[in-house]
Every structure is written in structure tokens, then in C-alpha cells.
Amino acid sequence: MPKIHLDEDTIERLDGLRTEDETYDQLVNELINIYESEELTMQHSGDLE
């Protein structure tokens, strides 16, 4: 797993999104899943025309 370095502001924003015992890894995976599902939704929205 690659390591990344985040600035203090980003860490504070992530801390605001985390639930009680959620790890950063779990949070980042959840954010990626949300991003990917929104991306798929946007790609398919053009199919309705």
C-alpha cells in the first residue's frame, strides 16, 4: 500500500467525516466508493436521451 502525506487542513476535514472507530483507510475507501458510484451515475445519465 502506498503511503501518502496530507496537510493539516486535509486531516482535520477527514477527522470531521470519520465515525467513532472508523480508520482513515475505511473512510478513504468509502469516499472512493461514493466517487465511483457518482461517476457511473453521471456516465449513464446520458444514456436516457
C-alpha positions, 0 to 999 in steps of 0.5 A: 500500500502506498503511503501518502502525506496530507496537510493539516487542513486535509486531516482535520476535514477527514477527522470531521467525516470519520465515525467513532472507530472508523480508520482513515483507510475505511473512510478513504475507501468509502469516499472512493466508493461514493466517487465511483458510484457518482461517476457511473451515475453521471456516465449513464445519465446520458444514456436516457436521451 
